[in-house]
Amino acid sequence: MAEPMSQETVANYLKMAGEQPEITCAQVPSEILEFASAEAEPTPFMEEYFAIGHAGWMEAKHGRRISLPQNLVDRAILVLWNRAALLYTDRLLGRESPDANKPFFDDSELY
């Protein structure tokens, strides 16, 4: 099980999600992937992290802020959280993920 994160670490990761929405799957810190895989469902931190990163990725992709309905944000959170757990498994097993060079917050091919 992942160690609990300090409030400072949480704030830094949320800031990073907002500032680096085009981060690739290979560049995501292992601590984020481990934290995502440690629970049976996304924690409130993970929900916020993926929502911030996804919104930033959508803005970068479309060149403007996109306001999605909450049900679409919730779907994105779930598929991105699942991707994070799969990426963590690949890292533990020493396998390169087929998503390694894809944007981490891009949910478009995950449905």
Protein Blocks (a to p, Z undefined) as FASTA:
>chain_A
ZZdddfklmmmmmmmmmmmmmbcfklpcfklmmmmmmpcbdcfklmmmmmmmmmmmmmmm
nopacdddfklmmmmmmmmmmmmmmmmmmmmnopacfklmpcfklcklmZZ
